[in-house]
Structure formats: structure tokens, C-alpha cells
């Protein structure tokens, strides 16, 4: 129930609720470079309510978006995400650009949203997404991801051998999502690993991170030197 909050590079195993209650403003929140196993929601209960300018980009979802009600004071930008589950998307005033969808449903308020440069596994009639604006339809996930699974949500928690939980959703070298997006006048890849802020494997922080450290358990009295080894990576 607050504005200008950022959730970044997290594994989120429950819904993210921008706002819940009455007389609440929760504008300009950001969710980026995360793995989400549940939906992003808004849950107004009365009075005034505002959830404007929400930014959701470069995430891997196993869920949809649920703004519950056709709210006039909601808007969001959903850019360069992977939506792996055949979920419902109930919202209006949304901008969906450079995303990869598996069997989405926009039956509720779908026509009030803007769609451009998205990759969709189903036909335009089933997903209620604009057939123009360089949106591509009937694209099998097996042709998109390095995990050549026609049902990507089946492997969300149990990736195939040799692939990580999030790495399995990188793009094949022949993927139709490569170069199919457009952002700020620049051609980009669709999906979480494309765009200006690509998803980072394992949610590693953007500062140097120590992932291995070896230090002696103890030193004898009078010891002048000791050996320490560490391994670090910058992201």
C-alpha cells in the first residue's frame, strides 16, 4: 500500500499485492528481474484507489496479472517478461510489449490494453491480443527457449538435466523472439533476457558477489602470515 517501491532480483513464491484496501495510492512501483510463481495483483475494497504507472519488466512468471476489477485509475507497463503459465490477465490500461506468452487469456478488459512486439503461443482469437503492432501468434515455446518443451510451466520447478531453473528460459539461437522486440527506438530480443535491463541468472546482485571463501579456522600464536582464497563475480 505504498508508492515508489522496487522489488528487484528476488524469488517470490506468493502474490505481490500493490494495494489492498480502501483510499490507497500505490503508484509507480517496480518489479524487475525477478522469478514469480504467483500473480501481481491489486485488491481495492472501496473508496478511492490508485495504482498508476506500475513498472513490471524482465521477469519470469509462472502466473498472470490480476487487478481484480476494471479500475479506471490503474495503469501498468509489462515489458520483456516471460509468462509461462496459461493464466488470466485481468486489468485495463496496460502496455504489454516484448513479452513471451504461453496461452494467455485477456477476456476481461483485454481491449483496453496496448500490445506490441509480443510472442504468443496461441492464436489472436484465443488470447484477445491485437493482431497488428508486430505481435506474433501460434509460436510454440519449443521453438523459443533452450528448453524445447511445448509446455514450459511443466519444467518451471524441475528443469531438464543440464539446465538451471531460470536458465532454461534463455532463447534458442534460432528463436523467433530474437530481434523481435522494440524499445526506445532500438531493436531488442523479446522475453526476460532481452531489453535494456536483461534478467540476471540466479538473481545475482549488481555489485561484486563472493561465492567462495576459504579462511583458516584458527592460527597459532606468533603466526605472521595466513592464506585466504576467495572467488567473486561482478554482474
C-alpha positions in Angstrom: 0.0 0.0 0.0 2.8 2.4 -0.9 4.3 4.1 -3.9 7.8 4.1 -5.5 8.7 0.6 -4.1 11.2 -1.5 -6.1 11.4 -5.3 -5.8 14.5 -6.5 -7.7 16.3 -9.8 -8.4 14.1 -11.8 -6.0 12.5 -15.2 -6.0 8.8 -14.5 -5.0 6.7 -17.5 -4.0 3.5 -15.6 -3.2 1.4 -12.9 -4.8 2.8 -9.3 -5.0 0.0 -7.1 -3.9 0.5 -3.5 -5.0 -2.5 -2.3 -3.0 -5.1 -3.9 -0.7 -7.9 -1.8 0.9 -9.7 1.5 0.6 -8.5 5.0 0.0 -5.0 3.9 -1.1 -2.4 5.2 -3.5 0.3 2.8 -4.6 1.7 4.4 -7.8 4.9 3.9 -9.6 6.0 0.6 -8.0 8.6 -1.5 -9.9 9.1 -5.3 -10.1 12.1 -6.3 -12.2 14.5 -9.2 -12.9 12.5 -11.5 -10.5 11.2 -15.0 -10.7 7.5 -15.0 -9.6 5.5 -18.2 -9.0 2.3 -16.3 -8.3 0.5 -13.2 -9.7 0.8 -9.5 -9.3 -2.5 -8.1 -8.0 -4.4 -5.0 -6.9 -7.2 -5.6 -4.4 -9.3 -2.4 -3.8 -12.1 -2.7 -1.3 -13.8 0.7 -1.6 -13.3 4.5 -1.5 -10.6 5.9 -3.7 -7.8 3.7 -5.1 -4.9 4.5 -7.4 -2.3 2.1 -8.9 -0.8 4.1 -11.7 2.4 3.8 -13.7 3.4 0.3 -12.3 6.6 -1.0 -14.0 7.0 -4.7 -14.4 9.9 -5.8 -16.6 12.4 -8.6 -17.3 10.7 -11.1 -15.0 10.0 -14.8 -15.3 6.4 -15.5 -14.3 4.5 -18.8 -13.6 1.3 -16.8 -13.2 -0.7 -13.9 -14.6 -1.7 -10.3 -13.6 -4.9 -9.8 -11.6 -6.1 -6.2 -10.9 -9.4 -7.7 -9.8 -11.7 -5.0 -11.1 -11.9 -2.8 -14.1 -10.4 0.1 -12.4 -10.2 3.5 -14.1 -7.2 4.6 -12.0 -4.8 1.8 -12.8 -2.1 1.5 -15.4 1.0 -0.6 -15.8 3.9 -1.3 -18.2 4.7 -5.0 -18.7 7.8 -5.2 -20.8 10.2 -8.1 -21.7 8.6 -10.7 -19.4 8.2 -14.4 -19.8 4.7 -15.5 -18.9 5.0 -19.3 -18.8 1.6 -20.3 -17.4 -1.8 -20.3 -19.3 -3.1 -17.6 -16.9 -5.7 -14.9 -16.9 -4.8 -11.2 -17.2 -7.5 -9.0 -15.7 -6.6 -5.4 -16.0 -7.0 -2.3 -18.1 -4.7 0.5 -19.3 -1.8 -1.9 -19.5 1.1 -1.7 -22.0 2.4 -5.2 -23.0 5.5 -5.0 -25.1 8.2 -7.5 -26.0 6.7 -10.3 -23.8 6.6 -14.0 -24.4 3.2 -15.5 -23.5 2.1 -19.1 -23.1 -1.6 -19.4 -23.8 -2.8 -16.1 -22.1 -6.4 -15.0 -21.7 -7.3 -11.3 -21.8 -11.1 -11.8 -21.8 -11.6 -9.3 -19.0 -10.9 -5.8 -20.3 -8.4 -7.0 -22.8 -9.4 -4.5 -25.5 -8.4 -1.5 -23.2 -4.7 -2.7 -23.2 -2.0 -2.0 -25.7 0.1 -4.8 -27.2 3.2 -4.6 -29.4 6.0 -7.0 -30.4 4.8 -9.9 -28.2 5.4 -13.6 -28.9 2.2 -15.6 -28.2 1.8 -19.4 -28.3 -1.9 -19.3 -29.2 -4.0 -17.6 -31.9 -5.0 -14.0 -31.6 -8.7 -15.0 -31.2 -7.9 -17.1 -28.1 -5.7 -14.5 -26.4 -7.6 -11.3 -27.4 -4.4 -9.6 -28.4 -4.2 -7.1 -31.2 -3.1 -8.8 -34.4 -1.1 -5.8 -35.5 1.9 -4.0 -33.9 4.3 -6.8 -34.8 2.7 -9.3 -32.4 3.4 -12.9 -33.4 1.0 -15.7 -32.8 0.9 -19.6 -32.8 4.6 -19.7 -31.8 5.4 -22.9 -29.9 7.6 -22.4 -26.8 9.6 -25.4 -28.1 10.9 -23.1 -30.8 11.6 -20.2 -28.5 13.5 -21.5 -25.4 16.7 -23.6 -24.9 14.3 -25.9 -23.0 12.5 -27.3 -26.0 9.3 -28.1 -24.0 6.0 -27.3 -25.6 4.6 -26.7 -22.1 7.2 -24.5 -20.3 5.4 -24.4 -17.0 5.8 -28.1 -16.6 9.5 -27.6 -16.0 9.4 -24.4 -14.1 10.3 -26.1 -10.8 12.1 -29.1 -12.3 14.2 -28.1 -15.3 15.6 -30.7 -17.6 19.1 -32.1 -16.9 21.8 -29.6 -17.7 19.6 -26.6 -17.4 19.0 -24.3 -14.4 15.6 -23.2 -13.2 15.9 -19.8 -14.8 18.5 -20.6 -17.5 16.1 -22.9 -19.3 14.2 -19.9 -20.5 17.0 -18.3 -22.4 16.4 -18.1 -26.1 17.5 -20.6 -28.7 19.9 -19.2 -31.3 17.1 -19.8 -33.8 14.3 -18.4 -31.6 11.7 -16.2 -33.4 12.0 -13.9 -30.3 15.5 -12.8 -31.2 15.4 -9.3 -32.6 11.6 -9.3 -32.5 11.2 -6.6 -29.8 11.4 -2.9 -30.0 12.2 -0.5 -27.1 13.1 3.2 -27.2 13.7 3.1 -31.0 16.1 0.1 -30.5 15.6 -3.5 -31.7 15.8 -5.9 -28.8 15.0 -9.6 -28.1 11.7 -10.5 -26.6 11.5 -12.1 -23.2 13.2 -11.7 -19.8 16.7 -11.9 -21.2 16.2 -9.0 -23.7 15.8 -5.3 -23.5 17.7 -2.6 -21.6 17.8 -4.5 -18.2 18.1 -8.2 -19.0 17.3 -10.8 -16.4 20.4 -12.0 -14.5 20.7 -15.7 -13.8 20.1 -16.7 -10.2 19.2 -13.1 -9.3 22.8 -12.2 -8.6 23.3 -8.7 -7.3 24.7 -6.0 -9.5 27.7 -5.5 -7.1 30.6 -7.9 -6.8 29.4 -11.1 -5.0 31.7 -13.5 -3.1 30.5 -17.0 -3.8 33.5 -19.0 -2.4 35.7 -18.2 0.6 38.4 -20.3 2.3 39.8 -19.0 5.6 41.8 -20.9 8.3 39.7 -22.0 11.3 42.4 -20.8 13.6 46.0 -19.5 13.7 48.8 -20.4 16.1 50.3 -17.7 18.3 53.0 -15.8 16.6 51.8 -16.5 13.1 52.8 -13.7 10.7 51.1 -14.8 7.5 47.9 -16.6 6.7 46.3 -17.6 3.4 42.8 -16.6 2.3 41.3 -17.6 -1.0 38.1 -16.2 -2.4 36.1 -16.2 -5.7 33.9 -13.3 -6.7 31.9 -12.3 -9.7 30.5 -9.0 -10.8 27.1 -8.7 -12.5 
